[in-house]
Amino acid sequence: MAVEGMWTMTDEGEFILNEPYATYLAEAKLHATRGWREELYAYLVPRCPYTRDELNAEMLRRVNGRECSAMELLDEFVLEALGGDLIPHM
């Protein structure tokens, strides 16, 4: 069931999410991402040679320079962390 006034259609036929729903959606995604990331680090830290801060810094570096899909990035990140090959200078 759609909430009345949640969406607006532009003259070009594109749907735009109205406020406050656009903000709610952005906030929900941010909270979900934070939770997911913290759980990932909590899982990896006891299993790899990196601290939470090192994992976070490397994840942010990779996300900002991403040239692959999110799933490929995640697979590579996790496997390299577990194998001790995540951060070349260590």
C-alpha positions as CSV (number, residue, x, y, z in Angstrom):
1,M,0.0,0.0,0.0
2,A,1.5,3.3,-1.1
3,V,1.4,6.3,1.2
4,E,-0.5,9.2,-0.5
5,G,2.0,11.9,-1.5
6,M,5.1,9.7,-1.1
7,W,6.0,10.0,-4.8
8,T,5.8,12.8,-7.4
9,M,6.1,12.2,-11.2
10,T,8.2,14.7,-13.2
11,D,7.2,15.9,-16.6
12,E,9.7,13.4,-18.0
13,G,7.9,10.5,-16.3
14,E,10.5,10.0,-13.6
15,F,9.3,9.3,-10.1
16,I,10.9,11.3,-7.2
17,L,10.5,10.4,-3.6
18,N,9.1,13.3,-1.6
19,E,10.2,14.5,1.8
20,P,10.2,13.3,4.5
21,Y,10.4,9.9,2.9
22,A,13.6,10.7,0.9
23,T,15.3,11.6,4.2
24,Y,13.9,8.6,6.1
25,L,15.2,6.3,3.3
26,A,18.6,7.8,3.3
27,E,18.9,7.6,7.1
28,A,17.7,3.9,7.1
29,K,20.3,3.0,4.5
30,L,23.0,4.8,6.6
31,H,22.1,3.0,9.8
32,A,21.9,-0.4,8.0
33,T,25.3,0.2,6.4
34,R,26.9,1.1,9.7
35,G,25.4,-1.9,11.4
36,W,26.5,-4.2,8.6
37,R,30.0,-2.8,8.5
38,E,30.5,-3.1,12.3
39,E,29.3,-6.7,12.3
40,L,31.8,-7.4,9.4
41,Y,34.7,-5.9,11.4
42,A,33.6,-7.8,14.6
43,Y,33.7,-11.0,12.6
44,L,37.0,-10.3,10.9
45,V,39.1,-8.9,13.7
46,P,39.6,-12.1,15.7
47,R,40.3,-14.0,12.5
48,C,42.8,-11.7,10.8
49,P,46.0,-9.7,11.6
50,Y,44.2,-6.2,11.3
51,T,42.6,-3.9,13.8
52,R,39.1,-2.6,13.4
53,D,40.5,0.8,12.5
54,E,42.8,-0.7,9.8
55,L,39.9,-2.6,8.3
56,N,37.7,0.5,8.3
57,A,40.4,2.6,6.7
58,E,41.0,0.0,4.0
59,M,37.3,-0.5,3.3
60,L,36.7,3.2,2.9
61,R,39.7,3.5,0.6
62,R,38.4,0.7,-1.6
63,V,34.8,2.0,-1.6
64,N,35.9,5.4,-2.7
65,G,38.1,4.0,-5.5
66,R,35.7,1.2,-6.5
67,E,36.0,-0.2,-10.0
68,C,34.0,-3.4,-9.4
69,S,30.6,-4.4,-8.1
70,A,29.8,-4.2,-4.4
71,M,29.8,-8.0,-4.0
72,E,33.2,-8.3,-5.8
73,L,34.6,-5.7,-3.5
74,L,33.3,-7.4,-0.4
75,D,34.5,-10.9,-1.5
76,E,38.0,-9.5,-2.2
77,F,38.1,-7.5,1.0
78,V,37.1,-10.4,3.2
79,L,39.4,-13.0,1.6
80,E,42.4,-10.6,1.6
81,A,41.7,-9.7,5.3
82,L,41.5,-13.4,6.3
83,G,44.6,-14.2,4.3
84,G,46.6,-11.3,5.7
85,D,47.0,-9.6,2.3
86,L,44.6,-6.7,2.8
87,I,47.1,-3.9,3.4
88,P,50.3,-4.3,1.4
89,H,52.5,-2.3,3.8
90,M,51.9,-4.6,6.7
